[in-house]
């Protein structure tokens, strides 16, 4: 065994080891198992010792169940794919975070964890979609998981773990039940909560928020200007989100220069995450 370096026992297995080959440029961990008293060496396809141990443990479990050792199961493929994303230059932090979230979601579906990745087909995908729908996940969340699966299988195809990639179609947003919108009564309750939360920030001389909203200067008899500023900001954001449907992240990027008046309406002009220009009308607060 002179050509084997760093031979280590794999925890929670019987006579399974990992090692590095001597004289190779890329230190890929190898897995040593015994099948029917015959030595079997399989590549973990990873340079990470911890990941190699996990893969070796999965291989041992698979061999105990009678699964062929030359097969990479779904869970092993996920481990390798996430490791690939972590090492790939240019992978954005939010992309990696989303893929890891979907990876965890996919591994909660026990039907395919130990299945040879080559055998995961459209039927498995449909079962997974139903599994996520039974968990009351939104179409956008499920589609994010399906994006992960498409990228996973493309990775496996490039690595020649699979030869046929299953067709994976997104779930239609039209098919999901629309979430109920806030009623005007609920809107008023939220507004009242904001009022009550910051009411103590005003001096007794300012007896109601209506004075400020009608144009009273913010410097008038205020005990805690910073608290008042926070309240005004919250209220402005609340009505802006209610009137436009804009996401908080969109409003966080908003600048005064984005506000424009067009055809009697105030609008703000922003850009989507893909850089496309988008104009939204700011709906004024309804007075009752």
Buried (B, 14 or more C-beta within 10 A) or exposed (E): EEEBBEEBEBEEBEEBBBBBBEEEEEEBBBBBBEEEEEEBEBEBBBBBBEBBBBBBBBBBBBBEEEBEBEBBBBBBBBBBBBBBBEEEEEEEEEEBEBBBBBBEBBBEBEEBBBBBBBEBBEEBBEEBBEBBBEEEBBBEBBBBBBBBBBBBBEBBEEBEBBEEBBEBEBBEEEEBEEEEEEEEEEBEEEBEEBEEEBEEBBEEEBEEBEBBEEEBEEEEEBEBEEBBBBBBEEBEBBBBBBBBEBEEEBBEEBEEEBEEEEEEEEBBBBEEEEEEEEEBEBBEBEEE
